[in-house]
């Protein structure tokens, strides 16, 4: 199996920094003007940036100039699969197999293509030649069995699954898909027995519960189906597919089968194994399986979510957005896709679009706490503190009063503090701490706020120290302790603590700025100016930059004398850090 090229294209190479998410390599318009070497280099650059579509275009361009180059052929093929360009991938797979009949990824793609076209015999032949290893054996066996069923050989399909031996987790997949094949063949009793066996092996698996419950609803066991879904809901609350199924059952409707063709069954198998691999560090192979699943079933909602999540995990939000946009409007998972898409849109500075989507979702359901939380988080990150305070209030009001969420009070407290509503902020931070007494971020934020204001100093310092004990490797929290020492005039401990914070978070402009201030107060003026210059170069927030530049030029003002010196409340030294917010 060609695992290495998948890895080298998809997710293994380090991505270069691209400003504003724009490609640093030529666009597809430049293909005709590039030499073979130029196309190859552009393709490698795109691969390193994990842009499958651009990489595939350039590899194919290079291949046209050097059609006998096996390495280019392989890279063009893998890039096409990774981008979901399956028609192109099929063409390239044929060329690969002409030279190497043992290429397992090419065999898999050829088999899936044949299955899609209902060429069941050809599909079986290709799947049977794409095995070697626990994962690939399982995939090939399940897909081959669906091809057999498509050809009308249900008994052979089931026997093919049953004879497969392997790891202890095999039986879960074997029973689920044997049950789905039995359903396709209208062998309802056998299907129920298979689903029950799978359920006994794992009663927390969504697709097993979904398939079993759907079977129950069509076999005069509606009450059992409802009980099954309600039991799952207690373990995994409010999953949209389960909520929708219960709604349909209560309306007296029978639920459709999870699959209705061999092709959708094969897509389900590819999705199930692909999504499992994303949770086990197998992102490269998962990408192949998920794209193949969507080739067979373009609107598979869970495969779409899994693929988008995969792109998010490798920090490719633009690609994730494109996948979320494909979610069918009538899918119960549409709302989930919208919420996550909004988060990704904000991450690529398309904040207005993100806010529009979330406001639309919350307008449809004013008690959607997840959407309200997402909206509040974006508003808070974008410093819309008055807005986010109101949004979190709506989320709190919509929440179960018997199960208050400390996070909502904590976030609202941050918004209130940043919008200069300290009494409200203090009350919310205390509420969050009441609900979660050991939460380091809350301890840090409340304690720091007290120290910064020169109030409740012993209690505030104790809170920050406790937060550091909880999160000793959190540079921002350690910074809070160092800055608290600075605020009370203990400059020696401030330096010591802030140096530790810098070791933990050297790229943080605020921490570098704080350390510069501490150095200045202990007389280490050259080091102070170096630290401030470093803070300036690390792109601090816009409002902080002129303050830093002024300190580089002039240093800190002299400390006041008399009572003011003890409290050290000079506005020139009063600043905020991240504080976990």
FENJO-V534408 format. One record per pair of residues at least 6 apart in sequence whose C-alpha atoms are under 7 Angstrom apart, sorted by the first residue. I is the first residue (numbers start at 1). J is the second residue. D is the distance in Angstrom with one decimal. If there is no record, write none. Layout:
i = (I | I)
j = (J | J)
d = (D | D)
This chain:
i = (1 | 1 | 1 | 2 | 2 | 2 | 5 | 5 | 6 | 6 | 7 | 9 | 9 | 9 | 9 | 10 | 10 | 10 | 11 | 11 | 11 | 13 | 14 | 15 | 15 | 16 | 18 | 21 | 25 | 25 | 25 | 26 | 28 | 28 | 31 | 31 | 36 | 36 | 39 | 39 | 39 | 39 | 40 | 40 | 40 | 42 | 43 | 43 | 43 | 43 | 44 | 46 | 46 | 47 | 52 | 52 | 52 | 53 | 55 | 56 | 56 | 56 | 59 | 59 | 59 | 60 | 63 | 63 | 63 | 77 | 77 | 77 | 80 | 80 | 80 | 81 | 81 | 82 | 82 | 82 | 84 | 86 | 90 | 90 | 93 | 93 | 97 | 97 | 104 | 104 | 104 | 105 | 107 | 107 | 107 | 107 | 108 | 108 | 108 | 110 | 111 | 111 | 111 | 111 | 111 | 112 | 114 | 114 | 114 | 115 | 115 | 115 | 116 | 116 | 120 | 120 | 120 | 120 | 123 | 123 | 124 | 124 | 127 | 127 | 127 | 128 | 130 | 131 | 131 | 134 | 139 | 141 | 141 | 142 | 142 | 143 | 145 | 145 | 145 | 145 | 146 | 146 | 146 | 146 | 147 | 148 | 148 | 148 | 149 | 149 | 150 | 154 | 158 | 161 | 172 | 172 | 175 | 175 | 175 | 175 | 176 | 176 | 176 | 176 | 178 | 179 | 179 | 179 | 179 | 180 | 182 | 182 | 182 | 183 | 184 | 192 | 195 | 195 | 198 | 199 | 199 | 203 | 204 | 211 | 211 | 213 | 213 | 213 | 214 | 214 | 214 | 215 | 216 | 216 | 216 | 217 | 217 | 217 | 218 | 218 | 226 | 226 | 229 | 229 | 240 | 240 | 241 | 244 | 259 | 263 | 264 | 264 | 267 | 267 | 267 | 267 | 268 | 270 | 270 | 270 | 271 | 271 | 271 | 271 | 274 | 274 | 274 | 275 | 275 | 277 | 277 | 278 | 278 | 290 | 290 | 294 | 294 | 299 | 299 | 301 | 301 | 304 | 304 | 304 | 308 | 308 | 308 | 309 | 311 | 311 | 311 | 312 | 317 | 321 | 321 | 324 | 324 | 327 | 328 | 338 | 339 | 339 | 339 | 342 | 342 | 342 | 343 | 345 | 345 | 345 | 346 | 355 | 358 | 358 | 361 | 362 | 362 | 362 | 367 | 369 | 369 | 369 | 372 | 372 | 372 | 373 | 373 | 376 | 376 | 376 | 379 | 379 | 379 | 380 | 380 | 385 | 385 | 385 | 385 | 386 | 386 | 388 | 389 | 389 | 389 | 392 | 392 | 396 | 406 | 406 | 406 | 407 | 409 | 409 | 409 | 409 | 410 | 410 | 410 | 410 | 412 | 413 | 413 | 413 | 413 | 414 | 414 | 416 | 416 | 416 | 417 | 429 | 429 | 433 | 433 | 440 | 440 | 440 | 441 | 441 | 443 | 443 | 443 | 444 | 444 | 444 | 444 | 444 | 445 | 445 | 447 | 447 | 447 | 447 | 448 | 448 | 448 | 448 | 450 | 450 | 450 | 451 | 451 | 451 | 451 | 452 | 452 | 454 | 464 | 465 | 468 | 468 | 472 | 473 | 474 | 475 | 475 | 475 | 475 | 476 | 476 | 476 | 476 | 477 | 477 | 478 | 478 | 479 | 479 | 479 | 480 | 482 | 482 | 482 | 483 | 483 | 485 | 485 | 485 | 486 | 486 | 487 | 488 | 488 | 489 | 491 | 491 | 491 | 494 | 495 | 495 | 495 | 498 | 499 | 502 | 502 | 507 | 509 | 509 | 509 | 509 | 510 | 510 | 512 | 512 | 512 | 512 | 513 | 513 | 513 | 515 | 516 | 516 | 516 | 516 | 517 | 519 | 519 | 519 | 520 | 529 | 532 | 532 | 533 | 536 | 536 | 559)
j = (103 | 104 | 105 | 103 | 104 | 105 | 75 | 78 | 78 | 284 | 284 | 47 | 48 | 50 | 79 | 47 | 50 | 284 | 50 | 284 | 314 | 48 | 48 | 48 | 49 | 49 | 24 | 348 | 42 | 45 | 46 | 42 | 54 | 57 | 58 | 61 | 62 | 65 | 58 | 59 | 61 | 62 | 58 | 59 | 62 | 58 | 54 | 55 | 58 | 59 | 55 | 54 | 55 | 55 | 79 | 82 | 83 | 83 | 79 | 76 | 79 | 80 | 72 | 75 | 76 | 76 | 69 | 72 | 73 | 89 | 92 | 93 | 86 | 88 | 89 | 89 | 288 | 287 | 288 | 291 | 291 | 295 | 109 | 110 | 106 | 110 | 103 | 106 | 129 | 130 | 131 | 130 | 126 | 127 | 129 | 130 | 126 | 127 | 130 | 126 | 122 | 123 | 124 | 126 | 127 | 123 | 120 | 122 | 123 | 123 | 147 | 263 | 263 | 296 | 147 | 148 | 150 | 151 | 144 | 147 | 144 | 147 | 140 | 143 | 144 | 140 | 140 | 137 | 140 | 166 | 270 | 160 | 161 | 161 | 269 | 266 | 157 | 158 | 160 | 161 | 157 | 262 | 265 | 266 | 262 | 154 | 156 | 157 | 157 | 262 | 262 | 185 | 178 | 174 | 198 | 201 | 194 | 195 | 197 | 198 | 194 | 195 | 198 | 208 | 194 | 191 | 192 | 194 | 195 | 191 | 188 | 190 | 191 | 191 | 260 | 215 | 208 | 212 | 208 | 208 | 209 | 209 | 232 | 257 | 258 | 225 | 228 | 229 | 255 | 256 | 257 | 257 | 222 | 224 | 225 | 225 | 254 | 255 | 254 | 255 | 246 | 249 | 242 | 246 | 332 | 333 | 332 | 332 | 265 | 296 | 296 | 297 | 293 | 294 | 296 | 297 | 293 | 289 | 290 | 293 | 289 | 290 | 293 | 303 | 286 | 289 | 290 | 286 | 306 | 283 | 286 | 286 | 310 | 303 | 307 | 300 | 303 | 327 | 328 | 327 | 333 | 323 | 324 | 327 | 320 | 323 | 324 | 320 | 317 | 319 | 320 | 320 | 344 | 341 | 344 | 337 | 341 | 334 | 334 | 357 | 358 | 371 | 374 | 354 | 357 | 358 | 354 | 351 | 353 | 354 | 354 | 375 | 371 | 375 | 371 | 368 | 371 | 372 | 398 | 395 | 398 | 399 | 391 | 392 | 395 | 392 | 395 | 388 | 391 | 392 | 385 | 387 | 388 | 388 | 415 | 415 | 416 | 418 | 419 | 415 | 419 | 415 | 412 | 415 | 416 | 408 | 412 | 408 | 432 | 435 | 436 | 432 | 428 | 429 | 431 | 432 | 428 | 429 | 432 | 442 | 428 | 425 | 426 | 428 | 429 | 425 | 581 | 422 | 424 | 425 | 425 | 442 | 446 | 439 | 442 | 467 | 470 | 471 | 467 | 580 | 463 | 464 | 467 | 463 | 464 | 467 | 477 | 579 | 579 | 580 | 460 | 461 | 463 | 464 | 460 | 464 | 480 | 484 | 456 | 457 | 460 | 457 | 460 | 461 | 484 | 484 | 487 | 567 | 481 | 481 | 477 | 478 | 478 | 504 | 504 | 501 | 502 | 504 | 505 | 501 | 578 | 579 | 580 | 579 | 580 | 497 | 501 | 498 | 501 | 511 | 579 | 494 | 497 | 498 | 494 | 514 | 491 | 493 | 494 | 494 | 518 | 568 | 567 | 568 | 568 | 518 | 521 | 522 | 518 | 515 | 518 | 519 | 515 | 515 | 511 | 512 | 538 | 535 | 538 | 539 | 540 | 535 | 577 | 531 | 532 | 534 | 535 | 531 | 532 | 535 | 531 | 528 | 529 | 531 | 532 | 528 | 525 | 527 | 528 | 528 | 552 | 548 | 552 | 552 | 545 | 548 | 565)
d = (6.0 | 4.7 | 5.9 | 7.0 | 7.0 | 6.3 | 6.6 | 6.9 | 6.0 | 5.9 | 5.4 | 5.1 | 6.9 | 6.9 | 6.8 | 6.8 | 5.7 | 6.1 | 6.5 | 6.5 | 6.9 | 5.2 | 5.9 | 5.1 | 4.5 | 6.2 | 6.5 | 7.0 | 6.0 | 6.9 | 7.0 | 6.9 | 6.9 | 6.8 | 6.9 | 6.7 | 4.6 | 5.8 | 5.1 | 6.6 | 6.4 | 5.3 | 6.4 | 6.0 | 5.8 | 6.5 | 7.0 | 4.3 | 5.0 | 5.7 | 6.9 | 6.1 | 5.0 | 5.6 | 5.4 | 6.0 | 5.0 | 5.4 | 6.3 | 5.3 | 4.8 | 5.4 | 6.3 | 6.7 | 4.9 | 5.6 | 7.0 | 5.9 | 6.5 | 5.4 | 5.6 | 6.7 | 6.7 | 6.6 | 5.3 | 5.7 | 6.4 | 6.3 | 6.0 | 6.9 | 5.3 | 7.0 | 6.4 | 6.2 | 4.8 | 6.7 | 6.6 | 6.8 | 6.8 | 4.3 | 6.9 | 6.8 | 5.1 | 6.5 | 6.6 | 5.5 | 6.5 | 5.9 | 5.8 | 6.5 | 6.8 | 4.2 | 6.9 | 4.9 | 5.6 | 6.6 | 6.7 | 6.2 | 5.0 | 5.4 | 6.5 | 6.7 | 6.2 | 6.1 | 5.0 | 6.8 | 6.6 | 5.9 | 7.0 | 6.5 | 5.0 | 6.2 | 5.0 | 7.0 | 5.8 | 6.4 | 6.5 | 4.8 | 6.2 | 6.6 | 7.0 | 6.9 | 6.5 | 6.7 | 6.9 | 5.4 | 4.3 | 6.9 | 6.3 | 6.8 | 6.8 | 5.1 | 6.8 | 6.2 | 6.7 | 6.6 | 6.8 | 5.3 | 5.8 | 6.8 | 5.6 | 6.9 | 6.0 | 6.2 | 5.2 | 6.4 | 5.1 | 6.4 | 6.5 | 5.3 | 6.5 | 5.8 | 5.8 | 6.5 | 6.6 | 4.2 | 6.8 | 4.9 | 5.7 | 6.7 | 6.6 | 6.4 | 5.0 | 5.7 | 6.5 | 6.9 | 6.9 | 5.4 | 6.7 | 6.2 | 6.8 | 6.8 | 6.8 | 7.0 | 5.7 | 4.6 | 6.5 | 7.0 | 5.2 | 6.4 | 5.9 | 6.6 | 6.1 | 6.8 | 5.4 | 5.8 | 5.4 | 6.0 | 5.7 | 6.6 | 6.3 | 7.0 | 6.2 | 6.9 | 5.6 | 6.1 | 6.1 | 6.7 | 5.6 | 6.0 | 6.6 | 6.0 | 4.2 | 6.9 | 5.7 | 6.0 | 7.0 | 5.3 | 6.3 | 5.3 | 6.6 | 5.5 | 5.7 | 5.6 | 4.2 | 5.2 | 5.6 | 6.6 | 6.0 | 6.4 | 5.5 | 6.0 | 6.8 | 6.1 | 6.4 | 6.5 | 6.8 | 6.8 | 6.5 | 6.2 | 6.8 | 6.2 | 6.9 | 6.9 | 4.3 | 5.7 | 6.6 | 6.9 | 6.5 | 6.4 | 5.4 | 6.2 | 5.3 | 5.6 | 6.6 | 5.5 | 6.2 | 6.0 | 6.7 | 6.8 | 6.5 | 6.1 | 7.0 | 4.1 | 6.5 | 6.8 | 6.7 | 6.2 | 6.9 | 5.5 | 5.8 | 6.7 | 6.2 | 6.0 | 6.9 | 6.2 | 6.3 | 6.6 | 4.9 | 5.1 | 6.5 | 6.7 | 6.3 | 6.9 | 5.7 | 6.7 | 6.7 | 4.7 | 5.4 | 6.0 | 6.8 | 6.6 | 5.3 | 5.6 | 6.7 | 4.7 | 7.0 | 6.5 | 5.8 | 6.8 | 6.4 | 6.3 | 5.1 | 5.4 | 6.3 | 6.1 | 5.7 | 6.5 | 4.5 | 5.7 | 6.5 | 6.9 | 5.2 | 6.5 | 6.7 | 5.4 | 6.3 | 5.4 | 5.5 | 6.7 | 7.0 | 4.1 | 6.8 | 5.1 | 5.5 | 6.6 | 6.7 | 6.5 | 6.5 | 5.0 | 5.2 | 6.6 | 6.3 | 7.0 | 6.3 | 4.4 | 6.1 | 6.8 | 7.0 | 5.2 | 5.2 | 6.1 | 5.8 | 6.4 | 4.9 | 5.7 | 6.5 | 6.3 | 5.3 | 6.8 | 3.8 | 6.2 | 5.2 | 5.6 | 6.3 | 6.7 | 6.5 | 6.6 | 5.9 | 6.6 | 5.7 | 5.4 | 5.8 | 7.0 | 6.2 | 7.0 | 6.6 | 6.7 | 5.9 | 6.7 | 6.2 | 5.9 | 7.0 | 6.5 | 6.9 | 4.7 | 7.0 | 4.9 | 5.1 | 7.0 | 6.4 | 6.4 | 6.8 | 6.4 | 7.0 | 6.8 | 5.4 | 5.6 | 5.3 | 6.2 | 6.5 | 4.4 | 4.8 | 5.0 | 6.3 | 6.7 | 6.5 | 6.3 | 5.0 | 5.2 | 6.7 | 6.1 | 6.3 | 6.3 | 6.5 | 6.0 | 6.6 | 6.5 | 6.3 | 6.4 | 5.5 | 6.5 | 5.6 | 6.9 | 6.4 | 6.8 | 6.8 | 4.3 | 5.5 | 6.9 | 5.5 | 6.8 | 6.2 | 5.6 | 6.5 | 6.8 | 5.2 | 6.4 | 5.3 | 5.5 | 6.8 | 4.0 | 6.5 | 4.9 | 5.5 | 6.4 | 6.4 | 6.6 | 5.0 | 5.3 | 5.4 | 6.2 | 6.3 | 6.8 | 6.5 | 6.6 | 6.5)
